[in-house]
């Protein structure tokens, strides 16, 4: 079995910098995998919306993308609420304020292990100047499965390339419609390693 935590954040209104997770090594562990989920062979992705206080504590957790397993959804919020610690969000004056943090977890078992970092190749006529490596992008998808937000978490070495990648993702990429397990609208998190290539794909 495997459980992976995908750290992410989006700066909200009135927030100059979003909350920052203080490490993620001990937030969720393999022995957190619920026994009933193991028996049922349950696996999948969970996306969470966490509300963070000005003291850096999680005050609320909402599942904005369900794994399809209530047990996996519950343990995700339990781990985030009880174990995650944050540097709080800051306003323009540097004062600690309440903020929001969106993140995701991947649960896998046996041969069913969803990728935490999804590889993607985009064809281009020529590589932009400075392009040196695949870019890592975090992407949020709305209720209709279309990308609504994209951020580069590891640059390709080329700012133009990073912008192209996010622009193409937001224009073209669609996932199966996520389902919320809370009162909040569905919002799903994915992480991609995106390579630009001038080599035509094999037919």
Helices and strands as residue ranges (DSSP letters): E 2-6, E 20-21, G 30-32, H 35-40, E 44-52, E 58-65, H 70-83, E 86-87, E 89-90, E 96-97, E 99-108, E 118-123, E 135-141, E 147-154, H 159-172, E 188-197
